[in-house]
């Protein structure tokens, strides 16, 4: 996406002679070509930084955060899957709960709490352990305290996702403005060139 905005700014820079021919020649009298070139470079750098921030935020979240009742329903489905001893995917709230409170899983699997905490750092490794030990899922599902903590963690995760989306929108708007400013400066520079 960053490349798209940079290409857009360069295209505007190349298209500027056409605008000059059409009479678009307003140039600030107090700025030299060097100053405008420096300004263009700075605007493009800021646009690039905003796009990098946007890409980071997009990597964190891809969907809008659901409402609390939707999360509660999802946790209900997670509990039903846990009670059956089979889960297709490991929810982030459950992974965090096991990472923070590895004691029960460690006792049921014969591993140490440190080993379980380390496994919980990777969703894939933890999911593999839980597939090999379905009784762990059943035992965790039977604990109302555990399921309440999973629900709280899942809600917190969803709130972080909503915040990431908000920041993503702000970064996209800032990047768009920087690209627009860069295009304007590129037009002026092109108009000033002989």
Long-range contacts (C-beta under 8 A, 24 or more apart in sequence): 1-51, 1-54, 1-55, 2-47, 2-48, 2-51, 2-52, 2-55, 5-47, 5-51, 5-175, 5-176, 5-179, 6-44, 6-47, 6-48, 8-179, 8-183, 9-44, 9-47, 9-179, 9-182, 9-183, 9-186, 10-186, 12-182, 12-183, 12-186, 12-187, 13-183, 13-186, 13-187, 13-189, 13-190, 14-190, 16-186, 16-187, 16-189, 16-190, 16-191, 17-190, 19-187, 19-190, 19-191, 20-190, 20-191, 24-187, 24-191, 25-191, 26-188, 26-191, 27-188, 27-191, 27-192, 28-188, 31-188, 33-189, 33-192, 33-193, 36-185, 36-188, 36-189, 36-192, 37-189, 39-185, 40-182, 40-185, 40-186, 40-189, 43-178, 43-179, 43-181, 43-182, 43-185, 44-178, 44-182, 46-174, 46-178, 47-175, 47-178, 47-179, 47-182, 50-171, 50-172, 50-174, 50-175, 50-178, 51-171, 51-175, 53-167, 53-171, 54-168, 54-171, 54-172, 54-175, 57-164, 57-165, 57-167, 57-168, 57-171, 58-168, 60-160, 60-161, 60-164, 61-161, 61-162, 61-164, 61-165, 61-168, 63-161, 64-161, 64-162, 64-165, 65-158, 65-159, 65-161, 65-162, 65-165, 66-158, 68-155, 71-151, 71-154, 71-155, 71-158, 72-151, 74-154, 75-147, 75-150, 75-151, 75-154, 78-150, 79-141, 79-147, 81-137, 82-137, 82-138, 82-140, 82-141, 83-137, 83-138, 83-141, 83-142, 84-138, 85-134, 85-135, 85-137, 85-138, 86-131, 86-134, 86-137, 87-127, 87-130, 87-131, 87-137, 89-127, 90-123, 90-126, 90-127, 90-130, 91-150, 91-154, 92-123, 92-153, 92-154, 92-157, 93-150, 93-151, 93-152, 93-153, 93-154, 93-155, 93-157, 94-140, 94-150, 94-153, 95-120, 95-123, 95-126, 96-120, 96-153, 96-157, 97-146, 97-149, 97-150, 97-153, 98-126, 98-140, 101-146, 101-149, 104-136, 104-139, 104-140, 104-143, 104-146, 105-129, 105-136, 105-140, 108-133, 108-135, 108-136, 108-139, 109-133, 109-136
